[in-house]
């Protein structure tokens, strides 16, 4: 299945984020056409917070999801595990070797003192990633973290995305946009497909509304993982606090679950 072509379909590409091979198989069984990793969900499976995973761990996590289904997978590669363009390019090459169809680079530094890379350096990093992606037929998504990192400046967000597009990114992404007007403004400002991240309360809009705004791809971030963990917490509390097993009435049976898995 051609991952690039899926961005040109009649509807926005719905790209959920599994957190392991089993959840990947379930989502494939539900009929989704492509999958993505989530850095936060990956960290959660290791008992860590987002941003505390090494490149080797992230790529091993991605490889397990790639191998679980025949669907194309795009990886959340955070800042590509390096600040300089050469390190970024190496991460893209390694990601392509895992069988990933694509992946993202972001302009967040990981530092509280300076949350975002300077504009020129951010563009240089995207250009290096794009060059490596072209050599491996890898669909690069470039994302600006302005609205998640204390700089909710729509004009600067658009400026960065336009520069990332010019630098060679094939998909553009600004997580945390506050409303549909901002989504429309971003989509109108660039010519490449725009990814919208669902998963933030009050800032996750209906698929039809996002499509009307111009969105071509919708990812789910950690939201499915959080939904599963929420069910786990609720079930665990019920047994511990109430001594009952009412949650069983709302779960799949073992044969139903097994139906999504390899025999």
VMD Tcl script that draws the C-alpha trace (Angstrom):
set ca {
  {0.00 0.00 0.00}
  {1.53 3.34 -1.08}
  {1.71 5.59 1.96}
  {2.28 8.75 -0.06}
  {-0.78 8.10 -2.23}
  {-3.01 7.69 0.83}
  {-2.64 11.42 1.47}
  {-4.35 12.14 -1.86}
  {-7.53 10.13 -1.29}
  {-11.07 11.52 -1.33}
  {-11.15 11.65 2.47}
  {-8.60 12.56 5.11}
  {-6.34 9.65 6.02}
  {-7.17 8.44 9.53}
  {-3.89 7.28 11.04}
  {-4.25 5.90 14.59}
  {-1.34 5.35 16.94}
  {-0.95 1.83 18.36}
  {1.48 1.22 21.20}
  {2.54 -2.38 20.52}
  {2.14 -5.18 17.99}
  {-1.17 -6.35 19.44}
  {-2.83 -2.94 19.31}
  {-1.47 -2.53 15.78}
  {-3.17 -5.75 14.72}
  {-6.45 -4.67 16.26}
  {-6.39 -1.33 14.44}
  {-5.52 -3.06 11.18}
  {-8.42 -5.45 11.79}
  {-10.74 -2.47 12.21}
  {-9.91 -1.39 8.69}
  {-7.47 1.49 9.10}
  {-5.13 2.02 6.14}
  {-2.02 3.29 7.92}
  {-0.60 3.48 11.43}
  {1.73 5.74 13.38}
  {3.82 5.39 16.48}
  {3.49 7.78 19.41}
  {6.55 8.82 21.39}
  {4.40 9.20 24.49}
  {2.83 5.77 24.13}
  {6.21 4.24 23.41}
  {7.60 5.77 26.59}
  {4.55 4.58 28.52}
  {5.13 0.96 27.50}
  {8.57 1.29 29.10}
  {7.22 2.91 32.25}
  {8.68 6.30 31.38}
  {7.49 9.78 30.50}
  {7.51 11.14 26.97}
  {10.94 12.27 25.80}
  {12.83 9.71 27.91}
  {13.35 7.10 25.19}
  {16.57 6.53 23.26}
  {16.77 6.34 19.49}
  {17.51 2.61 19.61}
  {14.48 2.02 21.84}
  {12.21 4.13 19.64}
  {13.30 2.31 16.49}
  {12.89 -1.09 18.12}
  {9.37 -0.07 19.15}
  {8.63 1.10 15.61}
  {10.02 -2.10 14.11}
  {7.66 -4.23 16.21}
  {4.68 -2.24 14.94}
  {5.91 -2.35 11.33}
  {6.25 -6.12 11.51}
  {2.83 -6.65 13.08}
  {0.78 -5.75 9.98}
  {1.24 -5.04 6.25}
  {0.08 -1.43 6.75}
  {2.45 1.51 6.22}
  {3.69 3.02 9.48}
  {4.90 6.56 10.18}
  {7.04 7.08 13.26}
  {7.02 9.85 15.83}
  {10.76 10.53 15.86}
  {10.54 13.59 18.14}
  {13.48 15.89 17.27}
  {15.20 12.97 15.48}
  {17.39 12.35 18.51}
  {19.93 15.02 17.74}
  {20.37 18.76 17.39}
  {22.67 18.99 14.39}
  {21.56 18.22 10.83}
  {23.94 15.28 10.43}
  {22.43 13.48 13.43}
  {18.94 14.17 12.10}
  {19.80 12.68 8.70}
  {21.25 9.58 10.34}
  {18.04 9.04 12.30}
  {15.98 9.23 9.10}
  {18.23 6.69 7.38}
  {18.00 4.31 10.35}
  {14.23 4.76 10.51}
  {13.87 3.86 6.85}
  {15.92 0.71 7.43}
  {13.33 -0.52 9.96}
  {10.70 -0.63 7.21}
  {8.93 2.56 8.22}
  {7.08 4.34 5.42}
  {7.62 7.74 7.00}
  {8.32 9.69 10.14}
  {8.37 13.13 11.69}
  {10.87 15.73 12.78}
  {9.92 18.51 15.17}
  {11.44 21.84 16.11}
  {11.26 21.32 19.88}
  {14.66 21.22 21.56}
  {13.72 19.25 24.66}
  {15.09 22.08 26.83}
  {12.87 24.05 29.20}
  {15.14 27.09 28.92}
  {14.85 27.24 25.13}
  {11.90 25.08 24.00}
  {12.21 25.71 20.24}
  {15.11 25.71 17.81}
  {15.84 29.06 16.21}
  {14.07 29.47 12.87}
  {17.11 29.05 10.62}
  {18.45 26.06 12.52}
  {15.02 24.43 12.51}
  {14.85 24.80 8.73}
  {18.38 23.41 8.28}
  {17.41 20.35 10.29}
  {14.30 19.75 8.18}
  {16.35 20.15 4.99}
  {18.82 17.52 6.16}
  {15.99 15.16 7.08}
  {14.29 15.75 3.72}
  {17.47 14.98 1.80}
  {17.89 11.70 3.69}
  {14.21 10.90 3.17}
  {14.47 11.39 -0.60}
  {17.27 8.84 -0.74}
  {15.12 6.19 0.96}
  {11.59 6.89 -0.36}
  {10.57 7.96 3.14}
  {7.64 10.36 3.66}
  {8.89 13.13 5.93}
  {6.51 15.03 8.19}
  {7.81 18.32 9.63}
  {6.09 19.70 12.68}
  {6.37 22.93 14.61}
  {5.68 22.72 18.32}
  {4.79 26.39 18.88}
  {1.35 25.73 20.35}
  {2.63 23.00 22.67}
  {5.76 24.84 23.84}
  {4.49 28.17 25.10}
  {4.57 30.12 21.83}
  {0.99 30.13 20.48}
  {1.89 32.38 17.56}
  {-0.08 31.41 14.46}
  {1.92 33.69 12.16}
  {5.21 32.15 13.27}
  {3.68 28.69 13.02}
  {2.70 29.31 9.41}
  {6.10 30.87 8.65}
  {7.86 27.78 9.96}
  {5.60 25.35 8.11}
  {6.05 27.25 4.85}
  {9.82 27.11 5.31}
  {9.68 23.39 6.16}
  {7.69 22.80 2.97}
  {10.28 24.69 0.94}
  {13.00 22.62 2.62}
  {11.42 19.41 1.34}
  {8.95 18.13 3.92}
  {6.06 16.21 2.33}
  {3.56 16.55 5.20}
  {3.20 19.51 7.56}
  {2.00 19.45 11.14}
  {1.30 21.95 13.92}
  {-0.07 20.10 16.96}
  {-2.23 21.97 19.44}
  {-3.98 24.39 17.10}
  {-6.69 26.06 19.18}
  {-9.65 26.11 16.80}
  {-10.87 25.34 13.30}
  {-10.08 28.86 12.13}
  {-6.41 28.24 12.91}
  {-6.59 24.87 11.17}
  {-8.06 26.50 8.07}
  {-5.37 29.19 8.10}
  {-2.59 26.60 8.26}
  {-4.08 24.47 5.49}
  {-4.57 27.49 3.24}
  {-1.00 28.68 3.77}
  {0.77 25.56 2.46}
  {0.42 23.29 -0.54}
  {1.55 20.03 1.06}
  {-0.84 17.76 3.03}
  {-1.49 18.89 6.59}
  {-1.70 16.44 9.49}
  {-3.99 17.27 12.40}
  {-3.37 15.71 15.82}
  {-6.50 14.63 17.67}
  {-6.13 13.89 21.36}
  {-6.33 17.21 23.23}
  {-9.57 17.91 25.09}
  {-11.42 20.82 23.56}
  {-9.05 20.93 20.59}
  {-10.01 17.69 18.81}
  {-12.58 18.40 16.14}
  {-14.91 16.16 14.12}
  {-13.41 14.46 11.09}
  {-15.87 16.12 8.72}
  {-15.02 19.58 10.08}
  {-11.29 18.92 9.74}
  {-11.74 17.71 6.18}
  {-13.73 20.84 5.36}
  {-10.87 22.92 6.80}
  {-8.43 21.24 4.41}
  {-6.81 18.59 6.62}
  {-5.50 15.58 4.68}
  {-4.36 13.34 7.56}
  {-5.48 12.86 11.16}
  {-3.34 11.17 13.79}
  {-4.44 10.29 17.31}
  {-1.29 10.91 19.41}
  {-1.42 9.07 22.74}
  {-5.22 9.18 22.95}
  {-5.91 5.50 22.22}
  {-3.17 4.44 24.63}
  {-4.62 6.76 27.27}
  {-8.09 5.34 26.62}
  {-6.78 1.81 27.19}
  {-4.87 2.84 30.32}
  {-7.95 4.67 31.61}
  {-9.93 1.44 31.31}
  {-7.15 -0.39 33.15}
  {-7.18 2.12 35.99}
  {-10.98 1.99 36.26}
  {-11.02 -1.81 36.32}
  {-8.19 -2.02 38.83}
  {-9.88 0.47 41.14}
  {-13.21 -1.33 40.90}
  {-11.74 -4.61 42.11}
  {-9.56 -3.01 44.78}
  {-12.17 -0.61 46.14}
  {-15.50 -2.34 45.47}
  {-14.47 -5.98 45.28}
  {-16.49 -6.46 42.09}
  {-15.68 -7.38 38.49}
  {-18.31 -5.37 36.63}
  {-15.76 -4.25 34.07}
  {-15.85 -7.75 32.60}
  {-19.30 -7.04 31.18}
  {-17.79 -4.43 28.85}
  {-14.70 -6.26 27.61}
  {-14.09 -8.40 24.55}
  {-14.06 -12.11 25.14}
  {-10.79 -13.94 24.71}
  {-11.94 -15.51 21.40}
  {-12.94 -12.06 20.11}
  {-9.54 -10.65 21.04}
  {-7.75 -13.63 19.55}
  {-9.57 -12.99 16.30}
  {-7.36 -9.95 15.72}
  {-4.12 -11.81 16.44}
  {-1.94 -14.16 14.45}
  {-2.54 -17.85 15.11}
}
mol new
graphics top color blue
foreach p $ca { graphics top sphere $p radius 0.5 }
foreach p [lrange $ca 0 end-1] q [lrange $ca 1 end] { graphics top cylinder $p $q radius 0.2 }
display resetview
